[in-house]
Amino acid sequence: MLILKLKFHLKSLFLKWIYRLLYLKKFQFGARLTFRDGFHLLIEKSGKVIIGNHVFFNNFCSINAMLSVTIGDDCIFGENVKIYDHNHCYQNKSQPISKQGFSTAAIQIGRNCWIGSQVTILKGVTIGDNSIIGAGVVVYQDVPGNSIVLSNGEIRKHG
């Protein structure tokens, strides 16, 4: 078990510095950022990603930023969480979607949030502090602090 923990720690350390060299000031992170296998970070154009202290990403999570993704302290992410601060434009039916560009809106995830496995977080969303997002949810609207979002999209207050 100790060897496995050491492996994840060293791999996280290596990838953090690779991303920092690749993206320079576009990627900022606090103490004890940890991620498991398959983590992917893509920052395009003038995008930026800011991650707080004590944040954990499980296997196969990804963040894709063209504008801004901010994650507060003490957050945990289940496996296969996807975060996108942009969407394809598609209004012009005479032009291929791939040539219409993107619309962007910042994402903010508060402190002490638990994002369950297989969650997708879409552009423009703010998730308040102390919130829990259930497995498989597509988050397309703001989530108030101290809330639980169930897999059927229902939002309940907690605490």
C-alpha positions as a printed NumPy array, in Angstrom:
array([[  0.   ,   0.   ,   0.   ],
       [  2.831,   2.381,   0.838],
       [  4.428,   1.75 ,  -2.557],
       [  1.139,   2.535,  -4.316],
       [  0.754,   5.806,  -2.385],
       [  4.332,   6.738,  -3.23 ],
       [  3.671,   5.999,  -6.912],
       [  0.622,   8.309,  -7.008],
       [  2.463,  11.032,  -5.087],
       [  5.488,  10.993,  -7.403],
       [  3.33 ,  10.85 , -10.524],
       [  1.207,  13.789,  -9.304],
       [  4.32 ,  15.77 ,  -8.462],
       [  5.802,  15.118, -11.895],
       [  2.607,  16.013, -13.778],
       [  2.003,  19.177, -11.728],
       [  5.379,  20.53 , -12.748],
       [  4.982,  19.441, -16.368],
       [  1.651,  21.299, -16.512],
       [  3.173,  24.308, -14.754],
       [  5.994,  24.446, -17.316],
       [  3.59 ,  23.92 , -20.206],
       [  0.99 ,  26.485, -19.12 ],
       [  3.092,  28.862, -16.97 ],
       [  0.801,  31.326, -15.161],
       [ -2.335,  29.85 , -16.731],
       [ -2.211,  26.964, -14.21 ],
       [ -2.024,  27.729, -10.486],
       [ -2.434,  25.207,  -7.695],
       [ -2.161,  25.085,  -3.934],
       [ -0.56 ,  22.608,  -1.566],
       [ -1.387,  18.901,  -1.752],
       [ -2.981,  18.709,  -5.196],
       [ -3.241,  14.994,  -5.987],
       [ -4.502,  13.141,  -9.013],
       [ -4.59 ,   9.521, -10.03 ],
       [ -4.107,   7.855, -13.411],
       [ -5.466,   9.443, -16.553],
       [ -5.766,  13.041, -15.319],
       [ -5.868,  15.46 , -18.261],
       [ -5.563,  19.241, -18.287],
       [ -6.077,  21.331, -21.434],
       [ -5.853,  25.115, -21.247],
       [ -6.412,  26.911, -24.535],
       [ -6.133,  30.52 , -25.679],
       [ -6.304,  32.881, -22.696],
       [ -7.807,  30.268, -20.374],
       [ -6.685,  29.689, -16.809],
       [ -7.152,  27.033, -14.142],
       [ -6.789,  27.775, -10.43 ],
       [ -6.956,  24.894,  -7.945],
       [ -6.893,  25.396,  -4.173],
       [ -5.23 ,  23.444,  -1.375],
       [ -5.896,  19.791,  -0.56 ],
       [ -7.724,  18.884,  -3.789],
       [ -7.964,  15.267,  -4.977],
       [ -8.863,  13.976,  -8.46 ],
       [ -9.555,  10.265,  -8.883],
       [ -8.827,   8.303, -12.083],
       [ -9.55 ,   9.738, -15.549],
       [-10.684,  13.25 , -14.619],
       [-10.217,  16.107, -17.073],
       [-10.392,  19.893, -17.089],
       [-10.739,  21.756, -20.398],
       [-10.488,  25.539, -20.077],
       [-10.731,  28.291, -22.661],
       [-11.73 ,  30.969, -20.13 ],
       [-11.536,  30.055, -16.429],
       [-12.001,  27.141, -14.04 ],
       [-11.541,  27.821, -10.319],
       [-11.698,  25.071,  -7.687],
       [-11.677,  25.871,  -3.964],
       [ -9.801,  24.174,  -1.138],
       [-10.585,  20.676,   0.154],
       [-12.516,  19.365,  -2.869],
       [-12.628,  15.731,  -3.947],
       [-13.515,  14.421,  -7.402],
       [-14.678,  10.885,  -8.183],
       [-13.566,   8.929, -11.228],
       [-14.16 ,  10.23 , -14.743],
       [-15.276,  13.777, -13.838],
       [-15.225,  16.143, -16.849],
       [-15.154,  19.951, -16.595],
       [-15.72 ,  22.175, -19.676],
       [-15.933,  25.989, -19.546],
       [-16.935,  26.196, -23.203],
       [-19.381,  24.82 , -25.729],
       [-19.47 ,  24.642, -29.523],
       [-21.518,  27.293, -31.299],
       [-24.112,  25.708, -33.565],
       [-26.63 ,  28.366, -34.62 ],
       [-25.551,  28.633, -38.285],
       [-27.011,  25.567, -39.989],
       [-25.221,  26.356, -43.282],
       [-21.797,  26.033, -41.658],
       [-20.24 ,  22.961, -40.022],
       [-20.382,  23.1  , -36.221],
       [-16.624,  22.523, -36.1  ],
       [-16.064,  25.888, -37.85 ],
       [-18.451,  28.02 , -35.772],
       [-16.196,  28.575, -32.786],
       [-17.003,  28.378, -29.099],
       [-18.945,  30.188, -26.414],
       [-17.308,  30.367, -22.979],
       [-18.314,  31.091, -19.394],
       [-16.268,  30.676, -16.216],
       [-16.77 ,  27.761, -13.821],
       [-16.378,  28.173, -10.056],
       [-16.394,  25.253,  -7.649],
       [-16.469,  26.3  ,  -3.995],
       [-14.614,  24.929,  -0.994],
       [-15.202,  21.483,   0.503],
       [-17.17 ,  20.053,  -2.425],
       [-17.518,  16.38 ,  -3.311],
       [-18.062,  15.743,  -7.011],
       [-19.177,  12.139,  -7.601],
       [-17.994,   9.778, -10.326],
       [-19.059,  10.313, -13.941],
       [-20.123,  13.944, -13.333],
       [-19.904,  16.492, -16.163],
       [-19.719,  20.189, -15.235],
       [-20.635,  22.575, -18.053],
       [-19.768,  26.208, -18.767],
       [-20.959,  29.04 , -16.588],
       [-21.707,  26.932, -13.517],
       [-21.026,  27.983,  -9.938],
       [-21.121,  25.238,  -7.307],
       [-21.363,  26.702,  -3.8  ],
       [-19.255,  25.706,  -0.801],
       [-19.952,  22.397,   0.98 ],
       [-21.965,  20.927,  -1.895],
       [-22.189,  17.32 ,  -3.054],
       [-22.87 ,  16.345,  -6.664],
       [-24.166,  12.781,  -7.043],
       [-22.698,  10.279,  -9.481],
       [-23.621,  10.707, -13.128],
       [-25.068,  14.231, -12.854],
       [-24.666,  16.745, -15.685],
       [-24.311,  20.113, -13.933],
       [-25.624,  22.816, -16.278],
       [-26.956,  25.339, -13.743],
       [-25.692,  26.882, -10.52 ],
       [-25.779,  24.832,  -7.328],
       [-26.267,  26.793,  -4.076],
       [-23.877,  26.2  ,  -1.201],
       [-24.682,  23.408,   1.264],
       [-26.627,  21.448,  -1.361],
       [-26.799,  17.878,  -2.588],
       [-27.591,  17.289,  -6.263],
       [-29.147,  13.869,  -6.826],
       [-28.724,  11.839, -10.012],
       [-32.212,  12.899, -11.167],
       [-31.14 ,  16.565, -10.96 ],
       [-33.078,  17.329,  -7.776],
       [-31.269,  19.766,  -5.471],
       [-31.627,  19.33 ,  -1.699],
       [-30.172,  21.473,   1.05 ],
       [-27.987,  19.849,   3.693],
       [-26.22 ,  20.936,   6.858]])
